[in-house]
């Protein structure tokens, strides 16, 4: 069986740090150009890594790019496939499935997002309008209704829920809002400010040292920390900034509009106490089907940064295209295949790959 694994890259992208200052709103602003980007071959990024191949069995084989959570074991969410979460040990051995699509007890009509909760040793699954909770072994615990349909969610250490419903104030005045365990709304929220929903998924990056939030077509990223949401950084893309006020009102016109622009935006943002990491995509009308991919890493204590341009010929199924989690011990986790894998005919599951950011050479 040939394994066709296509990563849908959101049409957004690229930059380099030039300085850090405060805006009038007192939020850190990062200014970018592409001038100082280094080819990946000129850095040690990706040259020292740990790789855990995920065991391939009839039950565990998946074909789509996935996201995952972790608590010793890895909990893989293969988007658009079986409708179950796949659990693997820290050594990559397949253990069990969690949840299933169906009409029976503990089954759901759709799987939209997952959240691993190490404090309770449970995993929660976001369905169409309910959250289903399971033990790690897959046994069903309970379900509860969500306050509104959501694309992604997170559970903070205090057991509160955060739901992201998309940036469309006609559907919901708050694109991100906090609720307590009984789904009572709390005072923390981000108001919706657009009428076109952003592309992509996995807007809330959880299970790392800090829960982060970013949307497509935005220049501001957020952290959820100590029960509150706050602006982490504003990005000044300068000549690569996308004018959202010029967006077409008809969503069907959005793709050709974007293909006509040379712009940059954030695909992924992760952070811990020591480092901030951004995955950046750059789109150009000269080559609308191929995007530049950049990895930007900031050493906060040393006030150093490095912007790395990924090889444009690198297969989209490689791990570098799918950053997932940045843990407190500076491990940046990805899911995908190693560049030297046979990516033309994959019959095996991908690997969980980690890079120690403390070993990155910033000089």
DOTIFI-91985 format. One record per residue (C-alpha): x, y, z; residue number from 1; residue in one letter. Coordinates in nm, 3 decimals. Each point is the difference from the previous one (the first is absolute). Example, Ala and Ser with C-alpha at 12.3 -4.5 7.8 and 13.67 -1.06 7.14 Angstrom:
BEGIN
<u:1.230&v:-0.450&w:0.780&pos:1&code:A> $
<u:0.137&v:0.344&w:-0.066&pos:2&code:S> $
# end
This chain:
BEGIN
<u:0.000&v:0.000&w:0.000&pos:1&code:X> $
<u:0.140&v:0.340&w:-0.095&pos:2&code:X> $
<u:-0.033&v:0.251&w:0.275&pos:3&code:X> $
<u:-0.131&v:0.334&w:-0.127&pos:4&code:X> $
<u:0.051&v:0.255&w:0.271&pos:5&code:X> $
<u:-0.058&v:0.357&w:-0.111&pos:6&code:X> $
<u:0.057&v:0.287&w:0.242&pos:7&code:X> $
<u:-0.237&v:0.288&w:-0.074&pos:8&code:X> $
<u:0.212&v:0.309&w:0.056&pos:9&code:X> $
<u:-0.209&v:0.307&w:0.079&pos:10&code:X> $
<u:0.063&v:0.276&w:-0.253&pos:11&code:X> $
<u:0.191&v:0.230&w:0.234&pos:12&code:X> $
<u:0.375&v:0.071&w:0.079&pos:13&code:X> $
<u:0.372&v:0.139&w:0.078&pos:14&code:X> $
<u:0.246&v:0.245&w:0.180&pos:15&code:X> $
<u:0.312&v:0.080&w:0.217&pos:16&code:X> $
<u:0.044&v:0.182&w:0.329&pos:17&code:X> $
<u:0.137&v:0.354&w:-0.015&pos:18&code:X> $
<u:-0.088&v:0.127&w:0.342&pos:19&code:X> $
<u:-0.232&v:-0.014&w:0.296&pos:20&code:X> $
<u:-0.180&v:0.302&w:0.142&pos:21&code:X> $
<u:-0.327&v:0.103&w:0.159&pos:22&code:X> $
<u:-0.301&v:0.132&w:-0.185&pos:23&code:X> $
<u:-0.235&v:0.254&w:0.152&pos:24&code:X> $
<u:-0.197&v:-0.298&w:0.129&pos:25&code:X> $
<u:0.310&v:-0.122&w:0.185&pos:26&code:X> $
<u:0.019&v:-0.331&w:-0.183&pos:27&code:X> $
<u:0.336&v:-0.131&w:-0.128&pos:28&code:X> $
<u:0.035&v:0.059&w:-0.374&pos:29&code:X> $
<u:0.227&v:-0.213&w:-0.217&pos:30&code:X> $
<u:0.104&v:0.156&w:-0.329&pos:31&code:X> $
<u:0.100&v:-0.227&w:-0.288&pos:32&code:X> $
<u:0.173&v:-0.012&w:-0.334&pos:33&code:X> $
<u:0.127&v:-0.298&w:-0.196&pos:34&code:X> $
<u:0.350&v:0.138&w:-0.046&pos:35&code:X> $
<u:0.169&v:-0.194&w:0.279&pos:36&code:X> $
<u:-0.160&v:-0.339&w:-0.062&pos:37&code:X> $
<u:0.254&v:-0.282&w:0.000&pos:38&code:X> $
<u:-0.022&v:-0.314&w:-0.213&pos:39&code:X> $
<u:-0.069&v:-0.297&w:0.223&pos:40&code:X> $
<u:0.323&v:-0.161&w:-0.121&pos:41&code:X> $
<u:0.195&v:0.287&w:0.161&pos:42&code:X> $
<u:-0.144&v:-0.073&w:0.346&pos:43&code:X> $
<u:-0.010&v:-0.296&w:0.238&pos:44&code:X> $
<u:-0.381&v:0.011&w:0.014&pos:45&code:X> $
<u:-0.128&v:-0.351&w:-0.063&pos:46&code:X> $
<u:0.346&v:-0.156&w:0.000&pos:47&code:X> $
<u:-0.029&v:-0.116&w:0.361&pos:48&code:X> $
<u:-0.336&v:-0.155&w:0.076&pos:49&code:X> $
<u:-0.183&v:-0.282&w:0.172&pos:50&code:X> $
<u:-0.236&v:-0.210&w:-0.209&pos:51&code:X> $
<u:-0.267&v:-0.246&w:0.118&pos:52&code:X> $
<u:-0.153&v:-0.198&w:-0.291&pos:53&code:X> $
<u:-0.366&v:-0.077&w:0.065&pos:54&code:X> $
<u:-0.074&v:-0.370&w:-0.031&pos:55&code:X> $
<u:-0.196&v:-0.101&w:-0.309&pos:56&code:X> $
<u:-0.273&v:-0.261&w:0.042&pos:57&code:X> $
<u:-0.331&v:-0.061&w:-0.177&pos:58&code:X> $
<u:-0.172&v:0.193&w:0.278&pos:59&code:X> $
<u:0.249&v:0.283&w:0.040&pos:60&code:X> $
<u:0.089&v:0.088&w:-0.362&pos:61&code:X> $
<u:-0.110&v:0.352&w:-0.091&pos:62&code:X> $
<u:0.032&v:0.192&w:-0.324&pos:63&code:X> $
<u:-0.058&v:0.361&w:0.083&pos:64&code:X> $
<u:0.218&v:0.258&w:0.166&pos:65&code:X> $
<u:-0.093&v:0.006&w:0.366&pos:66&code:X> $
<u:0.024&v:0.200&w:0.317&pos:67&code:X> $
<u:0.072&v:-0.149&w:0.340&pos:68&code:X> $
<u:-0.002&v:0.046&w:0.374&pos:69&code:X> $
<u:0.232&v:-0.168&w:0.248&pos:70&code:X> $
<u:0.031&v:-0.112&w:0.358&pos:71&code:X> $
<u:0.280&v:-0.254&w:-0.010&pos:72&code:X> $
<u:-0.198&v:-0.176&w:-0.275&pos:73&code:X> $
<u:-0.091&v:0.166&w:-0.331&pos:74&code:X> $
<u:-0.365&v:0.051&w:-0.096&pos:75&code:X> $
<u:-0.027&v:0.038&w:-0.376&pos:76&code:X> $
<u:-0.293&v:0.173&w:-0.170&pos:77&code:X> $
<u:0.004&v:-0.098&w:-0.373&pos:78&code:X> $
<u:-0.224&v:0.267&w:-0.144&pos:79&code:X> $
<u:-0.268&v:-0.109&w:-0.243&pos:80&code:X> $
<u:0.055&v:-0.372&w:0.044&pos:81&code:X> $
<u:-0.127&v:-0.269&w:0.236&pos:82&code:X> $
<u:-0.162&v:0.227&w:0.256&pos:83&code:X> $
<u:0.202&v:-0.152&w:0.286&pos:84&code:X> $
<u:0.302&v:0.117&w:0.197&pos:85&code:X> $
<u:0.301&v:-0.232&w:-0.026&pos:86&code:X> $
<u:0.206&v:-0.048&w:0.315&pos:87&code:X> $
<u:0.370&v:-0.093&w:-0.024&pos:88&code:X> $
<u:0.252&v:-0.053&w:0.278&pos:89&code:X> $
<u:0.298&v:0.234&w:0.042&pos:90&code:X> $
<u:0.198&v:-0.260&w:-0.195&pos:91&code:X> $
<u:-0.248&v:0.009&w:-0.288&pos:92&code:X> $
<u:-0.179&v:-0.329&w:0.071&pos:93&code:X> $
<u:-0.369&v:0.002&w:-0.093&pos:94&code:X> $
<u:-0.218&v:-0.042&w:0.310&pos:95&code:X> $
<u:-0.369&v:0.066&w:-0.072&pos:96&code:X> $
<u:-0.266&v:0.214&w:-0.162&pos:97&code:X> $
<u:-0.203&v:0.262&w:0.185&pos:98&code:X> $
<u:-0.353&v:0.090&w:-0.110&pos:99&code:X> $
<u:-0.187&v:-0.086&w:-0.319&pos:100&code:X> $
<u:-0.248&v:0.145&w:-0.244&pos:101&code:X> $
<u:-0.347&v:-0.147&w:0.047&pos:102&code:X> $
<u:-0.329&v:0.022&w:0.186&pos:103&code:X> $
<u:0.080&v:-0.218&w:0.300&pos:104&code:X> $
<u:0.092&v:0.102&w:0.356&pos:105&code:X> $
<u:0.324&v:0.198&w:0.000&pos:106&code:X> $
<u:-0.004&v:0.038&w:-0.380&pos:107&code:X> $
<u:-0.025&v:0.325&w:-0.193&pos:108&code:X> $
<u:-0.102&v:0.122&w:-0.345&pos:109&code:X> $
<u:0.320&v:0.194&w:-0.064&pos:110&code:X> $
<u:0.347&v:0.048&w:0.149&pos:111&code:X> $
<u:0.119&v:0.363&w:-0.019&pos:112&code:X> $
<u:0.277&v:0.039&w:0.259&pos:113&code:X> $
<u:0.158&v:-0.174&w:0.299&pos:114&code:X> $
<u:0.146&v:0.111&w:0.331&pos:115&code:X> $
<u:0.222&v:-0.213&w:0.224&pos:116&code:X> $
<u:-0.033&v:0.088&w:0.369&pos:117&code:X> $
<u:0.300&v:-0.131&w:0.197&pos:118&code:X> $
<u:-0.148&v:0.127&w:0.329&pos:119&code:X> $
<u:-0.296&v:-0.242&w:-0.025&pos:120&code:X> $
<u:0.163&v:-0.258&w:-0.231&pos:121&code:X> $
<u:-0.288&v:0.034&w:-0.243&pos:122&code:X> $
<u:-0.043&v:0.094&w:-0.364&pos:123&code:X> $
<u:-0.291&v:0.213&w:-0.122&pos:124&code:X> $
<u:-0.138&v:-0.003&w:-0.353&pos:125&code:X> $
<u:-0.187&v:0.291&w:-0.155&pos:126&code:X> $
<u:-0.293&v:-0.116&w:-0.210&pos:127&code:X> $
<u:-0.265&v:0.198&w:-0.184&pos:128&code:X> $
<u:-0.159&v:0.150&w:0.310&pos:129&code:X> $
<u:0.125&v:-0.215&w:0.289&pos:130&code:X> $
<u:0.325&v:-0.093&w:0.176&pos:131&code:X> $
<u:0.067&v:-0.368&w:0.067&pos:132&code:X> $
<u:0.242&v:-0.099&w:0.276&pos:133&code:X> $
<u:0.195&v:-0.328&w:0.016&pos:134&code:X> $
<u:0.268&v:-0.168&w:0.203&pos:135&code:X> $
<u:0.329&v:-0.062&w:-0.177&pos:136&code:X> $
<u:-0.095&v:-0.366&w:-0.053&pos:137&code:X> $
<u:-0.301&v:0.113&w:-0.205&pos:138&code:X> $
<u:-0.272&v:-0.060&w:0.258&pos:139&code:X> $
<u:-0.278&v:0.259&w:-0.021&pos:140&code:X> $
<u:-0.058&v:0.228&w:0.301&pos:141&code:X> $
<u:-0.267&v:0.256&w:-0.094&pos:142&code:X> $
<u:-0.108&v:0.269&w:-0.243&pos:143&code:X> $
<u:-0.122&v:0.356&w:0.032&pos:144&code:X> $
<u:-0.145&v:0.256&w:-0.244&pos:145&code:X> $
<u:0.216&v:0.282&w:-0.133&pos:146&code:X> $
<u:-0.126&v:0.359&w:0.023&pos:147&code:X> $
<u:0.026&v:0.043&w:-0.379&pos:148&code:X> $
<u:0.154&v:-0.182&w:-0.298&pos:149&code:X> $
<u:0.377&v:0.035&w:0.010&pos:150&code:X> $
<u:0.303&v:-0.080&w:-0.216&pos:151&code:X> $
<u:0.241&v:-0.062&w:0.288&pos:152&code:X> $
<u:0.016&v:0.008&w:0.378&pos:153&code:X> $
<u:0.229&v:-0.027&w:0.298&pos:154&code:X> $
<u:-0.033&v:-0.091&w:0.367&pos:155&code:X> $
<u:0.217&v:0.202&w:0.238&pos:156&code:X> $
<u:0.157&v:-0.133&w:0.324&pos:157&code:X> $
<u:-0.295&v:0.131&w:0.202&pos:158&code:X> $
<u:-0.245&v:-0.205&w:-0.209&pos:159&code:X> $
<u:-0.142&v:0.294&w:-0.192&pos:160&code:X> $
<u:-0.082&v:-0.031&w:-0.369&pos:161&code:X> $
<u:0.108&v:0.230&w:-0.283&pos:162&code:X> $
<u:-0.191&v:-0.021&w:-0.330&pos:163&code:X> $
<u:0.097&v:0.147&w:-0.336&pos:164&code:X> $
<u:-0.299&v:0.049&w:-0.231&pos:165&code:X> $
<u:0.164&v:0.185&w:-0.289&pos:166&code:X> $
<u:0.027&v:0.365&w:-0.085&pos:167&code:X> $
<u:-0.355&v:0.076&w:-0.111&pos:168&code:X> $
<u:-0.187&v:0.234&w:0.229&pos:169&code:X> $
<u:-0.327&v:-0.069&w:-0.182&pos:170&code:X> $
<u:0.015&v:-0.352&w:0.141&pos:171&code:X> $
<u:0.161&v:0.075&w:0.337&pos:172&code:X> $
<u:0.109&v:0.334&w:0.152&pos:173&code:X> $
<u:0.297&v:-0.172&w:0.171&pos:174&code:X> $
<u:0.235&v:-0.207&w:-0.212&pos:175&code:X> $
<u:0.176&v:-0.137&w:0.311&pos:176&code:X> $
<u:-0.174&v:-0.025&w:0.336&pos:177&code:X> $
<u:0.057&v:-0.158&w:0.339&pos:178&code:X> $
<u:-0.257&v:-0.215&w:0.186&pos:179&code:X> $
<u:0.013&v:-0.179&w:0.333&pos:180&code:X> $
<u:-0.045&v:-0.378&w:0.036&pos:181&code:X> $
<u:-0.380&v:0.039&w:0.003&pos:182&code:X> $
<u:0.019&v:0.206&w:-0.323&pos:183&code:X> $
<u:-0.082&v:0.326&w:0.175&pos:184&code:X> $
<u:0.158&v:0.288&w:-0.198&pos:185&code:X> $
<u:0.286&v:0.181&w:0.172&pos:186&code:X> $
<u:0.149&v:0.343&w:-0.059&pos:187&code:X> $
<u:0.294&v:-0.093&w:-0.224&pos:188&code:X> $
<u:-0.062&v:0.026&w:-0.377&pos:189&code:X> $
<u:0.122&v:0.136&w:-0.333&pos:190&code:X> $
<u:-0.264&v:0.179&w:-0.207&pos:191&code:X> $
<u:-0.054&v:-0.104&w:-0.360&pos:192&code:X> $
<u:0.098&v:0.267&w:-0.250&pos:193&code:X> $
<u:-0.030&v:-0.151&w:-0.347&pos:194&code:X> $
<u:-0.271&v:-0.149&w:-0.218&pos:195&code:X> $
<u:0.218&v:-0.250&w:-0.190&pos:196&code:X> $
<u:0.099&v:-0.308&w:0.195&pos:197&code:X> $
<u:0.377&v:-0.063&w:0.011&pos:198&code:X> $
<u:0.136&v:-0.312&w:-0.163&pos:199&code:X> $
<u:0.180&v:-0.275&w:0.180&pos:200&code:X> $
<u:-0.049&v:-0.183&w:0.325&pos:201&code:X> $
<u:0.173&v:-0.055&w:0.330&pos:202&code:X> $
<u:-0.015&v:0.370&w:0.084&pos:203&code:X> $
<u:0.040&v:-0.078&w:0.370&pos:204&code:X> $
<u:0.339&v:-0.159&w:0.067&pos:205&code:X> $
<u:-0.027&v:-0.180&w:0.332&pos:206&code:X> $
<u:0.178&v:-0.274&w:0.195&pos:207&code:X> $
<u:0.325&v:0.196&w:-0.009&pos:208&code:X> $
<u:0.149&v:0.231&w:0.260&pos:209&code:X> $
<u:-0.233&v:0.286&w:-0.100&pos:210&code:X> $
<u:-0.332&v:-0.016&w:-0.185&pos:211&code:X> $
<u:0.020&v:0.225&w:-0.305&pos:212&code:X> $
<u:-0.255&v:0.128&w:-0.250&pos:213&code:X> $
<u:0.040&v:0.127&w:-0.357&pos:214&code:X> $
<u:-0.226&v:0.041&w:-0.302&pos:215&code:X> $
<u:0.068&v:0.016&w:-0.372&pos:216&code:X> $
<u:0.024&v:0.351&w:-0.151&pos:217&code:X> $
<u:0.077&v:0.165&w:0.336&pos:218&code:X> $
<u:0.307&v:0.181&w:0.126&pos:219&code:X> $
<u:-0.062&v:-0.053&w:0.372&pos:220&code:X> $
<u:0.056&v:-0.314&w:0.205&pos:221&code:X> $
<u:-0.123&v:-0.080&w:0.351&pos:222&code:X> $
<u:0.078&v:-0.205&w:0.309&pos:223&code:X> $
<u:-0.240&v:-0.157&w:0.245&pos:224&code:X> $
<u:0.182&v:-0.001&w:0.332&pos:225&code:X> $
<u:-0.114&v:0.007&w:0.364&pos:226&code:X> $
<u:-0.362&v:-0.014&w:-0.115&pos:227&code:X> $
<u:0.023&v:0.313&w:-0.218&pos:228&code:X> $
<u:0.050&v:0.074&w:-0.366&pos:229&code:X> $
<u:0.246&v:0.272&w:-0.094&pos:230&code:X> $
<u:0.178&v:0.127&w:-0.306&pos:231&code:X> $
<u:0.343&v:-0.159&w:-0.031&pos:232&code:X> $
<u:0.134&v:0.181&w:-0.309&pos:233&code:X> $
<u:-0.112&v:0.217&w:-0.287&pos:234&code:X> $
<u:0.179&v:-0.065&w:-0.329&pos:235&code:X> $
<u:0.097&v:0.284&w:-0.233&pos:236&code:X> $
<u:0.023&v:-0.158&w:-0.346&pos:237&code:X> $
<u:0.062&v:0.335&w:-0.171&pos:238&code:X> $
<u:-0.006&v:-0.052&w:-0.378&pos:239&code:X> $
<u:-0.120&v:-0.358&w:0.049&pos:240&code:X> $
<u:-0.303&v:0.100&w:0.205&pos:241&code:X> $
<u:-0.337&v:-0.116&w:-0.131&pos:242&code:X> $
<u:-0.270&v:0.269&w:-0.013&pos:243&code:X> $
<u:-0.299&v:-0.175&w:0.152&pos:244&code:X> $
<u:-0.223&v:0.300&w:-0.069&pos:245&code:X> $
<u:0.033&v:-0.086&w:-0.370&pos:246&code:X> $
<u:-0.126&v:-0.357&w:0.044&pos:247&code:X> $
<u:-0.281&v:-0.084&w:-0.244&pos:248&code:X> $
<u:-0.344&v:-0.027&w:0.154&pos:249&code:X> $
<u:-0.072&v:-0.323&w:-0.188&pos:250&code:X> $
<u:0.204&v:-0.287&w:0.153&pos:251&code:X> $
<u:0.020&v:-0.162&w:-0.345&pos:252&code:X> $
<u:0.219&v:0.292&w:-0.111&pos:253&code:X> $
<u:0.244&v:-0.040&w:0.288&pos:254&code:X> $
<u:0.237&v:-0.253&w:-0.162&pos:255&code:X> $
<u:0.060&v:0.199&w:-0.321&pos:256&code:X> $
<u:0.038&v:0.315&w:0.211&pos:257&code:X> $
<u:0.271&v:-0.163&w:0.212&pos:258&code:X> $
<u:0.175&v:-0.146&w:-0.303&pos:259&code:X> $
<u:0.040&v:0.350&w:-0.138&pos:260&code:X> $
<u:0.186&v:0.126&w:0.308&pos:261&code:X> $
<u:0.357&v:-0.029&w:0.133&pos:262&code:X> $
<u:-0.048&v:-0.023&w:0.372&pos:263&code:X> $
<u:0.108&v:-0.170&w:0.323&pos:264&code:X> $
<u:-0.182&v:-0.144&w:0.298&pos:265&code:X> $
<u:0.039&v:-0.232&w:0.295&pos:266&code:X> $
<u:-0.089&v:-0.367&w:-0.035&pos:267&code:X> $
<u:0.110&v:-0.119&w:0.346&pos:268&code:X> $
<u:0.106&v:0.168&w:0.322&pos:269&code:X> $
<u:0.137&v:-0.183&w:0.306&pos:270&code:X> $
<u:0.172&v:0.130&w:0.313&pos:271&code:X> $
<u:0.150&v:-0.098&w:0.333&pos:272&code:X> $
<u:0.186&v:0.203&w:0.262&pos:273&code:X> $
<u:0.323&v:-0.012&w:-0.201&pos:274&code:X> $
<u:-0.092&v:0.005&w:-0.368&pos:275&code:X> $
<u:-0.263&v:0.121&w:-0.245&pos:276&code:X> $
<u:-0.044&v:-0.189&w:-0.326&pos:277&code:X> $
<u:-0.184&v:0.110&w:-0.314&pos:278&code:X> $
<u:-0.064&v:-0.195&w:-0.319&pos:279&code:X> $
<u:-0.046&v:0.249&w:-0.280&pos:280&code:X> $
<u:-0.135&v:-0.044&w:-0.352&pos:281&code:X> $
<u:0.071&v:0.239&w:-0.287&pos:282&code:X> $
<u:-0.231&v:0.018&w:-0.301&pos:283&code:X> $
<u:0.083&v:0.169&w:-0.329&pos:284&code:X> $
<u:-0.206&v:0.052&w:-0.319&pos:285&code:X> $
<u:0.308&v:-0.105&w:-0.195&pos:286&code:X> $
<u:-0.044&v:-0.352&w:0.136&pos:287&code:X> $
<u:-0.341&v:-0.026&w:0.170&pos:288&code:X> $
<u:0.012&v:-0.379&w:0.034&pos:289&code:X> $
<u:0.332&v:-0.005&w:0.187&pos:290&code:X> $
<u:0.055&v:0.179&w:0.329&pos:291&code:X> $
<u:0.320&v:0.089&w:0.179&pos:292&code:X> $
<u:0.019&v:-0.161&w:0.344&pos:293&code:X> $
<u:0.202&v:0.158&w:0.280&pos:294&code:X> $
<u:0.084&v:-0.101&w:0.357&pos:295&code:X> $
<u:0.063&v:0.295&w:0.228&pos:296&code:X> $
<u:0.139&v:-0.068&w:0.347&pos:297&code:X> $
<u:0.057&v:0.261&w:0.270&pos:298&code:X> $
<u:0.225&v:-0.061&w:0.301&pos:299&code:X> $
<u:-0.172&v:0.235&w:0.244&pos:300&code:X> $
<u:0.265&v:0.001&w:0.272&pos:301&code:X> $
<u:0.293&v:0.059&w:-0.237&pos:302&code:X> $
<u:-0.201&v:0.241&w:-0.218&pos:303&code:X> $
<u:0.106&v:-0.192&w:-0.311&pos:304&code:X> $
<u:-0.197&v:-0.133&w:-0.291&pos:305&code:X> $
<u:0.044&v:-0.204&w:-0.315&pos:306&code:X> $
<u:-0.220&v:-0.015&w:-0.309&pos:307&code:X> $
<u:0.042&v:-0.319&w:-0.202&pos:308&code:X> $
<u:-0.134&v:-0.051&w:-0.351&pos:309&code:X> $
<u:-0.110&v:-0.355&w:-0.072&pos:310&code:X> $
<u:0.119&v:-0.161&w:-0.323&pos:311&code:X> $
<u:-0.268&v:0.072&w:-0.259&pos:312&code:X> $
<u:0.042&v:-0.349&w:-0.144&pos:313&code:X> $
<u:-0.077&v:-0.172&w:0.330&pos:314&code:X> $
<u:-0.299&v:-0.231&w:-0.022&pos:315&code:X> $
<u:-0.311&v:0.134&w:0.183&pos:316&code:X> $
<u:-0.027&v:-0.331&w:0.187&pos:317&code:X> $
<u:0.323&v:0.063&w:0.192&pos:318&code:X> $
<u:-0.028&v:0.068&w:0.373&pos:319&code:X> $
<u:0.120&v:0.361&w:-0.028&pos:320&code:X> $
<u:-0.333&v:0.102&w:-0.151&pos:321&code:X> $
<u:-0.196&v:-0.103&w:0.311&pos:322&code:X> $
<u:0.128&v:0.153&w:0.328&pos:323&code:X> $
<u:-0.221&v:-0.098&w:0.294&pos:324&code:X> $
<u:0.120&v:0.063&w:0.355&pos:325&code:X> $
<u:0.277&v:0.191&w:0.183&pos:326&code:X> $
<u:0.054&v:-0.144&w:0.347&pos:327&code:X> $
<u:0.152&v:0.159&w:0.310&pos:328&code:X> $
<u:0.327&v:-0.192&w:-0.055&pos:329&code:X> $
<u:0.049&v:0.174&w:-0.339&pos:330&code:X> $
<u:-0.104&v:-0.295&w:-0.217&pos:331&code:X> $
<u:-0.174&v:0.107&w:-0.320&pos:332&code:X> $
<u:-0.219&v:-0.286&w:-0.126&pos:333&code:X> $
<u:-0.110&v:-0.075&w:-0.356&pos:334&code:X> $
<u:-0.183&v:-0.281&w:-0.177&pos:335&code:X> $
<u:0.094&v:-0.124&w:-0.347&pos:336&code:X> $
<u:0.266&v:-0.185&w:-0.195&pos:337&code:X> $
<u:0.375&v:0.049&w:0.006&pos:338&code:X> $
<u:0.135&v:0.162&w:-0.318&pos:339&code:X> $
<u:0.193&v:-0.314&w:-0.098&pos:340&code:X> $
<u:-0.316&v:-0.217&w:0.014&pos:341&code:X> $
<u:-0.152&v:-0.143&w:-0.315&pos:342&code:X> $
<u:-0.280&v:0.252&w:-0.021&pos:343&code:X> $
<u:-0.123&v:-0.114&w:-0.341&pos:344&code:X> $
<u:-0.145&v:-0.328&w:0.128&pos:345&code:X> $
<u:-0.066&v:0.009&w:0.371&pos:346&code:X> $
<u:-0.140&v:-0.313&w:0.160&pos:347&code:X> $
<u:0.106&v:0.096&w:0.351&pos:348&code:X> $
<u:-0.125&v:0.249&w:0.253&pos:349&code:X> $
<u:0.196&v:0.322&w:0.048&pos:350&code:X> $
<u:0.223&v:0.076&w:0.297&pos:351&code:X> $
<u:-0.013&v:0.230&w:0.299&pos:352&code:X> $
<u:0.311&v:0.218&w:-0.031&pos:353&code:X> $
<u:0.144&v:0.236&w:0.262&pos:354&code:X> $
<u:0.272&v:0.264&w:-0.022&pos:355&code:X> $
<u:0.168&v:0.144&w:0.310&pos:356&code:X> $
<u:-0.008&v:0.378&w:-0.049&pos:357&code:X> $
<u:0.270&v:0.048&w:0.262&pos:358&code:X> $
<u:0.244&v:-0.160&w:-0.245&pos:359&code:X> $
<u:-0.076&v:0.239&w:-0.287&pos:360&code:X> $
<u:0.300&v:0.207&w:-0.108&pos:361&code:X> $
<u:-0.123&v:0.361&w:-0.017&pos:362&code:X> $
<u:0.336&v:0.144&w:-0.108&pos:363&code:X> $
# end
